[in-house]
């Protein structure tokens, strides 16, 4: 596309995450002041007329449909974003790239390893821009941590520990939606939220997990069947129960490709933890600590900090020149991290280059998560297939 053409985007799926996609795409030109980033969401597809029309009305989208493939036949649509349940990602993405549309897919990339591999192969064969929504990469504090490590401020990376803890599944009355079903969700939190931290470990340190040993547990073994589309809804009164066949909590110890040791814990039953994403990297000359609950801060210790402990860095334009605020201390929020991600996706389309993170990055996180599930089942160490170059 030319630098002056408005990018026209269609969205498959009209729920909560679709809202973030719409906000992010429409905010690009205003946030960054670049005419070439002019983008709009012009169509939305969902499974029912009610859901699709409601999304179109709420997000001020000019066209809605229940025929998602109809979006692909529209030559005026340049790109598609996918905000559907895990088990639909592969079907939607593969047909989209084969139609020649650029695509950004929600995480995790797919519900199975096989589906994720097919998505990567199809996108790379089609030669379109493809991206997976690992928006936590775009948090300025995370980007600053990566910058410090790349500059050698932490020395040799020795260990890394991460966690993604939530509590929305701790209530046994939360319905047995597709998120609790292996055939459609793929797995529990090791994949669905843990994929963010798996990706961050490689993105921040530059080193990938190559082998691991894991444990996992399904705490609540059956749940009431859902009565509607809300995957987080609780059941009111008596309901038919159904088994849960994915983990509620899991953890693993890992070895990275440079020999460093890593740990990761993921849970959806960690009481009191709404959205706790944590990453700590220890090097021979320094350490950094990130906590999403204070996402505009990074705790930093280097050999120059002896006697003073960790320093609290309030991240702003001095640490990350890619921000849209010119003053430090103003901070960013969740929606703005997706805006930063969409800028990379749209810019890649304009410049005719690959986007980061691409489907292949999503495949790496998928390989790690499913290696953890195999290890939890077997009790043995598992190797992680290499799908990325360092």
C-alpha positions as CSV (number, residue, x, y, z in Angstrom):
1,X,0.0,0.0,0.0
2,X,1.1,3.6,-0.5
3,X,2.0,5.8,2.5
4,X,-1.0,8.1,1.9
5,X,-3.7,5.4,1.6
6,X,-6.0,4.8,4.6
7,X,-5.5,1.2,5.8
8,X,-8.9,-0.5,5.9
9,X,-9.1,-3.3,8.4
10,X,-11.7,-6.0,9.1
11,X,-12.1,-7.7,12.4
12,X,-13.2,-11.3,13.0
13,X,-14.7,-11.5,16.4
14,X,-16.5,-8.7,18.2
15,X,-15.9,-9.2,21.9
16,X,-13.7,-7.5,24.5
17,X,-10.4,-7.8,22.7
18,X,-11.9,-6.6,19.5
19,X,-12.7,-3.4,21.3
20,X,-9.0,-2.9,22.1
21,X,-8.1,-3.6,18.4
22,X,-10.6,-0.9,17.2
23,X,-9.3,1.7,19.8
24,X,-5.7,1.0,18.9
25,X,-6.1,1.2,15.1
26,X,-8.1,4.4,15.2
27,X,-5.7,6.0,17.6
28,X,-2.5,5.5,15.6
29,X,-2.6,8.7,13.6
30,X,-3.6,10.9,16.6
31,X,-1.0,9.3,18.9
32,X,2.0,9.4,16.5
33,X,1.1,12.3,14.2
34,X,2.0,10.3,11.0
35,X,-0.4,10.5,8.1
36,X,0.8,7.1,6.9
37,X,-0.6,5.5,10.0
38,X,-4.1,6.5,9.1
39,X,-6.2,3.3,9.7
40,X,-9.8,2.4,10.3
41,X,-11.9,-0.6,11.1
42,X,-14.5,-0.8,8.4
43,X,-16.2,-4.2,9.0
44,X,-16.7,-6.7,11.8
45,X,-17.8,-10.4,11.6
46,X,-19.2,-12.5,14.4
47,X,-21.1,-15.7,14.7
48,X,-24.6,-14.3,15.2
49,X,-26.4,-11.3,13.8
50,X,-27.0,-10.0,17.3
51,X,-23.3,-10.2,18.3
52,X,-22.1,-8.7,15.0
53,X,-24.6,-5.8,14.9
54,X,-24.0,-5.0,18.5
55,X,-20.2,-4.8,18.0
56,X,-20.7,-2.6,14.9
57,X,-23.0,-0.3,16.8
58,X,-20.8,-0.1,19.9
59,X,-17.5,0.4,18.0
60,X,-19.0,2.6,15.2
61,X,-18.1,0.2,12.5
62,X,-19.8,0.8,9.2
63,X,-20.5,-2.8,8.2
64,X,-21.2,-6.1,10.0
65,X,-21.7,-9.6,8.9
66,X,-21.9,-13.2,10.0
67,X,-20.0,-14.3,7.0
68,X,-16.3,-13.8,8.0
69,X,-15.1,-15.1,4.6
70,X,-17.0,-12.3,3.0
71,X,-14.5,-9.9,4.4
72,X,-11.7,-11.7,2.5
73,X,-13.5,-11.3,-0.8
74,X,-13.7,-7.5,-0.3
75,X,-10.7,-6.0,-2.2
76,X,-11.0,-2.7,-0.3
77,X,-10.0,-4.4,2.9
78,X,-6.2,-4.6,3.4
79,X,-5.8,-6.4,6.6
80,X,-7.7,-8.6,9.1
81,X,-7.3,-8.8,12.9
82,X,-8.5,-12.0,14.6
83,X,-10.1,-11.8,18.0
84,X,-11.9,-15.2,18.2
85,X,-11.5,-18.2,20.5
86,X,-8.3,-20.2,20.3
87,X,-9.7,-23.1,18.3
88,X,-10.8,-20.8,15.5
89,X,-7.5,-19.0,15.0
90,X,-6.0,-21.4,12.5
91,X,-9.1,-21.6,10.3
92,X,-9.5,-17.9,10.2
93,X,-5.8,-17.1,9.7
94,X,-5.0,-19.6,7.1
95,X,-7.9,-18.6,4.8
96,X,-7.1,-15.0,5.4
97,X,-3.4,-15.2,4.3
98,X,-4.4,-17.4,1.4
99,X,-6.7,-14.5,0.3
100,X,-3.7,-12.2,0.4
101,X,-4.7,-10.2,3.4
102,X,-2.2,-9.1,6.1
103,X,-3.2,-10.6,9.5
104,X,-2.8,-9.9,13.2
105,X,-4.0,-12.8,15.4
106,X,-4.7,-12.8,19.1
107,X,-2.6,-14.9,21.4
108,X,-2.0,-17.8,21.8
109,X,-1.4,-18.5,18.2
110,X,-3.6,-21.6,18.1
111,X,-5.0,-24.4,20.3
112,X,-2.6,-27.1,19.1
113,X,1.0,-27.3,17.9
114,X,-0.1,-28.7,14.6
115,X,-2.5,-25.8,14.0
116,X,0.2,-23.2,14.9
117,X,2.7,-24.8,12.5
118,X,0.1,-24.7,9.7
119,X,-0.5,-21.0,10.4
120,X,3.2,-20.2,10.2
121,X,3.7,-22.2,7.0
122,X,0.6,-20.6,5.3
123,X,1.6,-17.0,6.3
124,X,5.2,-17.4,5.2
125,X,4.2,-19.1,1.9
126,X,1.7,-16.3,1.2
127,X,4.3,-13.6,1.9
128,X,1.9,-11.3,3.8
129,X,2.6,-9.4,7.0
130,X,1.6,-11.6,9.9
131,X,1.7,-10.8,13.6
132,X,0.6,-12.3,17.0
133,X,-0.6,-10.0,19.7
134,X,2.1,-10.3,22.3
135,X,1.4,-6.7,23.3
136,X,3.3,-7.1,26.6
137,X,6.4,-6.7,24.6
138,X,5.3,-3.1,23.9
139,X,5.2,-2.0,27.5
140,X,7.9,0.7,27.8
141,X,9.4,-0.8,30.9
142,X,9.9,-4.1,29.1
143,X,11.5,-2.5,26.1
144,X,13.8,-0.6,28.5
145,X,14.8,-3.9,30.2
146,X,15.6,-5.3,26.8
147,X,17.6,-2.3,25.9
148,X,19.7,-2.5,29.1
149,X,20.4,-6.2,28.5
150,X,21.3,-5.7,24.8
151,X,23.8,-3.0,25.9
152,X,25.5,-5.4,28.3
153,X,24.5,-3.5,31.5
154,X,23.5,-6.8,33.2
155,X,26.5,-8.8,32.0
156,X,26.0,-12.5,31.3
157,X,22.4,-13.6,31.9
158,X,22.4,-16.2,34.7
159,X,18.7,-16.7,35.6
160,X,15.2,-15.6,34.9
161,X,11.9,-16.0,36.7
162,X,8.5,-15.2,35.5
163,X,4.9,-15.6,36.5
164,X,1.4,-14.8,35.1
165,X,-1.1,-15.2,37.9
166,X,-4.9,-14.6,37.8
167,X,-7.8,-15.5,40.0
168,X,-10.8,-15.4,37.8
169,X,-11.0,-19.2,37.7
170,X,-10.8,-19.6,41.5
171,X,-14.6,-19.5,41.8
172,X,-16.0,-23.0,41.0
173,X,-19.1,-21.4,39.7
174,X,-17.3,-19.9,36.8
175,X,-18.7,-21.6,33.7
176,X,-17.0,-24.5,31.8
177,X,-16.5,-22.4,28.7
178,X,-14.1,-23.4,25.9
179,X,-11.3,-22.0,28.1
180,X,-11.5,-25.1,30.3
181,X,-11.7,-27.6,27.4
182,X,-8.5,-29.0,25.8
183,X,-10.1,-29.7,22.4
184,X,-11.0,-26.0,22.0
185,X,-8.8,-23.9,24.4
186,X,-5.7,-26.1,23.9
187,X,-4.5,-25.8,27.5
188,X,-4.9,-23.8,30.6
189,X,-2.8,-20.9,31.9
190,X,0.6,-22.3,30.9
191,X,-0.5,-21.6,27.3
192,X,-3.2,-19.0,27.4
193,X,-1.5,-16.4,29.7
194,X,1.9,-18.0,30.2
195,X,2.6,-17.6,26.5
196,X,3.1,-13.8,27.2
197,X,5.9,-14.6,29.7
198,X,7.4,-17.3,27.6
199,X,7.7,-14.7,24.8
200,X,9.0,-12.0,27.2
201,X,11.8,-14.2,28.4
202,X,13.2,-14.6,24.9
203,X,12.4,-11.0,23.8
204,X,14.0,-9.4,26.9
205,X,17.0,-11.7,27.3
206,X,17.6,-12.7,23.7
207,X,17.8,-16.3,24.8
208,X,15.1,-19.0,24.2
209,X,14.0,-21.9,26.4
210,X,15.4,-25.2,25.1
211,X,14.4,-27.7,27.7
212,X,12.2,-27.9,30.8
213,X,10.6,-29.9,33.5
214,X,7.0,-29.1,34.6
215,X,4.2,-29.9,37.0
216,X,0.5,-29.0,36.6
217,X,-2.7,-29.5,38.5
218,X,-6.4,-29.2,37.7
219,X,-7.8,-27.8,41.0
220,X,-11.5,-27.6,40.0
221,X,-12.3,-30.7,38.1
222,X,-15.8,-29.9,36.9
223,X,-17.8,-26.7,36.3
224,X,-21.3,-25.7,35.3
225,X,-21.9,-25.5,31.5
226,X,-22.3,-21.9,30.2
227,X,-25.7,-20.4,29.5
228,X,-24.3,-17.7,27.2
229,X,-21.2,-16.4,25.4
230,X,-19.5,-14.8,28.3
231,X,-16.5,-17.0,29.0
232,X,-16.0,-15.5,32.5
233,X,-19.6,-15.7,33.6
234,X,-20.6,-17.4,36.9
235,X,-23.5,-19.8,37.1
236,X,-26.6,-18.8,39.0
237,X,-28.5,-21.7,40.6
238,X,-28.4,-25.3,39.5
239,X,-26.7,-26.2,36.2
240,X,-25.5,-29.2,34.3
241,X,-21.9,-29.9,35.2
242,X,-19.1,-30.8,32.7
243,X,-15.5,-32.0,33.3
244,X,-12.4,-29.7,33.1
245,X,-9.5,-31.3,31.2
246,X,-6.9,-28.5,31.3
247,X,-4.7,-27.3,34.1
248,X,-5.7,-24.6,36.5
249,X,-2.1,-24.0,37.7
250,X,1.3,-25.1,36.4
251,X,5.0,-24.3,36.7
252,X,8.3,-25.3,35.2
253,X,12.0,-25.0,35.6
254,X,13.9,-24.5,32.3
255,X,17.3,-24.2,30.7
256,X,17.9,-21.4,28.2
257,X,20.1,-21.7,25.1
258,X,23.0,-19.9,26.9
259,X,22.8,-22.2,29.9
260,X,20.9,-19.8,32.2
261,X,18.2,-21.3,34.4
262,X,14.6,-20.1,34.3
263,X,11.3,-20.7,36.1
264,X,7.7,-19.8,35.2
265,X,4.5,-20.2,37.1
266,X,1.0,-19.7,35.5
267,X,-2.3,-19.8,37.3
268,X,-5.9,-18.8,36.9
269,X,-6.8,-19.8,40.6
270,X,-4.2,-17.5,42.4
271,X,-6.6,-15.8,44.8
272,X,-6.1,-12.0,45.0
273,X,-4.1,-11.9,41.7
274,X,-6.2,-10.1,39.0
275,X,-3.5,-9.8,36.3
276,X,-0.1,-10.3,37.9
277,X,2.6,-10.5,35.2
278,X,6.1,-10.6,36.6
279,X,9.6,-11.0,35.1
280,X,13.0,-10.8,36.8
281,X,16.3,-11.2,35.0
282,X,19.5,-11.7,36.9
283,X,22.9,-11.2,35.2
284,X,26.5,-11.3,36.3
285,X,26.6,-7.5,36.7
286,X,23.0,-6.5,37.3
287,X,19.3,-7.4,37.5
288,X,15.9,-6.0,36.4
289,X,12.5,-6.6,37.9
290,X,9.2,-5.9,36.1
291,X,5.7,-6.1,37.7
292,X,2.6,-5.4,35.5
293,X,0.8,-4.0,38.6
294,X,3.2,-1.1,38.4
295,X,3.7,-1.4,34.6
296,X,5.3,2.0,34.2
297,X,8.2,1.2,36.5
298,X,11.3,-1.0,36.2
299,X,13.4,-1.9,39.2
300,X,17.1,-1.9,38.1
301,X,20.3,-2.9,39.9
302,X,23.7,-2.9,38.3
303,X,27.3,-3.2,39.7
304,X,27.3,0.7,39.9
305,X,24.4,0.4,42.4
306,X,26.4,-1.3,45.2
307,X,25.2,-0.3,48.6
308,X,22.0,1.3,47.3
309,X,19.8,-1.7,46.3
310,X,17.4,-1.6,43.4
311,X,16.7,1.8,41.7
312,X,13.1,2.5,40.8
313,X,13.0,3.8,37.2
314,X,9.8,5.6,36.2
315,X,9.9,4.8,32.5
316,X,9.2,7.6,30.0
317,X,10.6,9.1,26.8
318,X,14.1,9.3,28.3
319,X,14.2,5.5,28.4
320,X,12.0,4.7,25.4
321,X,12.1,7.2,22.6
322,X,9.2,5.4,20.8
323,X,6.6,6.7,23.2
324,X,3.8,9.1,22.3
325,X,4.0,11.3,25.4
326,X,6.8,13.9,25.5
327,X,6.8,14.2,29.3
328,X,8.0,11.6,31.7
329,X,5.7,10.2,34.4
330,X,2.5,10.1,32.3
331,X,2.6,6.4,31.8
332,X,0.7,4.0,29.5
333,X,-2.1,1.5,30.1
334,X,-3.3,-1.8,28.6
335,X,-5.0,-0.3,25.5
336,X,-1.9,1.8,24.7
337,X,0.3,-1.3,24.7
338,X,-2.0,-2.7,21.9
339,X,-1.7,0.7,20.2
340,X,2.0,0.4,20.2
341,X,1.7,-3.2,18.8
342,X,-0.6,-2.0,16.1
343,X,1.8,0.7,15.1
344,X,4.4,-2.0,14.4
345,X,1.9,-4.1,12.5
346,X,0.7,-1.2,10.3
347,X,4.2,0.2,9.8
348,X,5.3,-3.3,8.6
349,X,2.5,-3.3,6.0
350,X,3.4,0.2,4.8
351,X,7.1,-0.6,4.6
352,X,6.7,-4.0,3.1
353,X,8.7,-5.8,5.8
354,X,8.0,-8.6,8.4
355,X,6.3,-7.5,11.6
356,X,7.5,-8.3,15.1
357,X,6.4,-10.4,16.8
358,X,5.4,-12.7,13.9
359,X,3.5,-15.9,13.8
360,X,6.8,-17.7,14.2
361,X,7.3,-16.0,17.6
362,X,3.9,-17.3,18.5
363,X,4.9,-20.8,17.5
364,X,7.9,-20.7,19.8
365,X,5.7,-19.9,22.8
366,X,3.4,-22.7,21.7
367,X,6.2,-25.2,21.5
368,X,7.4,-24.2,25.0
369,X,3.9,-24.4,26.5
370,X,3.2,-27.8,25.0
371,X,6.6,-29.2,26.0
372,X,5.6,-28.1,29.6
373,X,2.3,-30.0,29.3
374,X,4.1,-33.1,28.0
375,X,6.6,-32.9,30.9
376,X,3.8,-32.5,33.5
377,X,2.2,-35.6,32.1
378,X,5.4,-37.7,31.9
379,X,7.4,-36.4,34.8
380,X,10.4,-36.1,32.6
381,X,12.4,-33.3,31.1
382,X,11.3,-32.3,27.6
383,X,13.2,-30.6,24.8
384,X,11.7,-27.6,23.0
385,X,12.0,-27.7,19.2
386,X,13.9,-24.7,17.8
387,X,11.8,-22.5,15.5
388,X,13.5,-19.2,15.9
389,X,17.0,-17.9,15.3
390,X,18.6,-15.9,18.1
